[in-house]
């Protein structure tokens, strides 16, 4: 009888631990992937990608998570049409041959129940490189409109574009690009 109770308790605990993990869908209306680059050492050029989608699996109790986010490279927008066209060309993103970039993360770092860092691989232009996003803000809340939990925050990193084969304009156009990701995801 004691073995049966112990086995039942272990199965219940395992089920409870698994129940803590939840899947969240990226809210495209509250998620933005933006970038910043110095323009020949003068002003800061800013742009964003207007189309993105993905999911996040998140377990606060287990201090773990996974994420997969796809970015439509043809949706790049700087507010300057000719520049957007140049960024889509072979000189930069080569959006015709490489229509999407993906970030797949499998390491979440926590401070209490707050995510402080997300590490994974960014695949762009057929090349994958490790990327770690640092959180400057993270929170979850119960949405009064959706009646579901929403989690998100502000994340950032700096990448060297040459790691993905974007060497156009070097060294006049800097290699280092600052990525800023504002993300909100809705519990499913």
C-alpha positions in Angstrom: 0.0 0.0 0.0 2.8 2.4 0.9 4.5 1.8 -2.5 1.2 2.6 -4.3 0.8 5.8 -2.4 4.4 6.8 -3.1 4.0 6.0 -6.8 0.7 8.0 -6.9 2.4 11.0 -5.2 5.4 10.9 -7.6 3.1 10.7 -10.6 1.0 13.6 -9.3 4.1 15.7 -8.6 5.4 14.9 -12.1 2.1 16.0 -13.6 2.1 19.2 -11.5 5.6 20.1 -12.7 4.6 19.5 -16.3 1.5 21.6 -15.8 3.6 24.6 -14.9 5.0 24.9 -18.4 2.8 26.8 -20.8 2.8 27.8 -24.4 2.5 31.5 -25.4 1.9 32.9 -28.9 3.7 36.0 -30.0 1.4 39.0 -30.1 2.5 40.7 -33.4 0.7 44.0 -32.4 2.9 44.2 -29.2 6.1 42.7 -30.5 8.7 44.7 -32.4 12.1 43.7 -33.7 14.2 46.8 -34.3 17.8 47.5 -35.1 20.2 50.5 -34.7 23.4 51.2 -36.6 25.6 54.2 -36.8 25.4 55.9 -40.2 29.0 56.6 -41.2 29.8 57.5 -37.6 27.2 60.3 -37.5 23.5 59.7 -36.7 21.9 56.5 -35.7 20.0 54.6 -38.4 16.9 52.8 -37.0 14.7 50.2 -38.7 12.3 47.4 -37.8 10.8 44.3 -39.2 7.0 44.6 -39.4 6.1 40.9 -39.8 7.1 38.3 -37.2 5.5 35.2 -35.5 6.4 32.6 -33.1 5.9 30.8 -29.8 7.4 30.7 -26.4 7.2 27.8 -23.9 7.8 29.1 -20.4 8.0 27.5 -17.0 8.6 29.9 -14.1 8.6 27.2 -11.5 11.0 25.0 -13.4 13.1 28.1 -14.4 13.2 27.0 -18.1 11.9 28.0 -21.5 12.1 27.7 -25.2 11.3 30.1 -28.0 11.0 30.1 -31.7 10.5 33.4 -33.6 10.5 33.9 -37.3 11.1 37.3 -38.9 10.0 38.2 -42.5 13.1 39.9 -43.9 11.1 41.6 -46.7 9.2 43.5 -44.0 12.2 45.6 -43.1 11.1 49.3 -42.7 13.2 52.3 -42.0 10.7 54.9 -43.3 12.9 55.5 -46.4 11.7 53.4 -49.4 15.0 53.4 -51.3 16.9 52.4 -48.2 14.5 49.6 -47.5 15.0 48.3 -51.0 18.8 48.4 -50.5 18.5 46.5 -47.2 16.4 43.8 -48.9 19.1 43.5 -51.7 22.1 41.1 -51.8 24.2 43.7 -50.2 22.4 43.2 -46.9 19.6 40.8 -46.1 19.2 39.2 -49.6 15.5 38.9 -48.8 14.6 37.2 -52.1 17.0 34.3 -51.4 16.6 34.3 -47.6 13.0 35.3 -46.9 13.1 34.7 -43.1 15.4 34.8 -40.1 14.7 32.7 -37.1 15.7 32.9 -33.5 15.5 29.6 -31.6 16.3 29.7 -27.9 16.6 26.9 -25.4 18.2 28.6 -22.4 16.3 31.0 -20.2 18.1 32.6 -17.2 15.9 33.7 -14.2 16.2 36.0 -11.2 13.3 34.8 -9.1 10.4 34.5 -11.5 11.7 37.2 -13.9 13.5 36.2 -17.1 16.9 38.1 -17.3 18.5 36.4 -20.3 17.5 34.3 -23.3 20.2 32.4 -25.3 19.9 30.6 -28.5 20.8 30.7 -32.2 20.0 33.4 -34.8 19.8 31.9 -38.3 19.9 34.5 -41.0 21.1 34.3 -44.6 21.7 30.6 -44.2 24.1 31.0 -41.3 23.5 30.3 -37.6 25.3 32.0 -34.8 24.8 32.1 -31.0 23.0 35.1 -29.6 22.2 36.1 -26.1 19.4 38.6 -25.4 19.6 40.5 -22.1 16.3 41.6 -20.5 16.0 45.1 -19.3 12.4 44.5 -18.3 10.2 41.5 -17.9 6.7 41.0 -16.5 3.6 38.9 -16.7 0.0 40.1 -16.2 -3.6 39.0 -16.5 -4.9 40.9 -19.6 -8.3 42.4 -18.8 -9.2 42.3 -22.5 -8.0 38.8 -23.4 -8.8 37.2 -20.0 -5.5 35.4 -20.3 -1.9 35.8 -19.0 0.4 37.8 -21.1 4.2 37.8 -20.5 6.8 39.9 -22.1 9.6 42.4 -21.9 12.4 44.4 -23.5 15.4 42.5 -24.7 18.6 43.6 -26.4 21.9 42.4 -27.8 24.6 43.6 -30.2 25.6 41.4 -33.2 28.4 41.7 -35.8 26.6 41.6 -39.1 29.7 40.2 -40.8 29.1 36.9 -38.9 26.1 36.3 -41.3 28.0 37.4 -44.4 26.9 41.1 -44.5 30.2 42.8 -45.4 28.8 45.6 -47.6 30.3 49.0 -46.7 32.7 47.8 -44.1 34.4 49.5 -42.4 32.5 52.8 -43.2 29.2 51.3 -42.2 29.8 49.7 -38.8 29.8 45.9 -38.3 28.1 46.1 -34.9 24.3 46.3 -35.0 22.2 46.8 -31.9 19.0 44.6 -31.8 16.1 45.6 -29.6 13.2 43.2 -29.1 10.0 44.3 -27.5 7.9 41.2 -27.0 4.6 40.2 -25.6 3.2 36.7 -25.8 -0.3 35.4 -24.9 -0.8 32.2 -22.9 -2.6 29.6 -25.0 
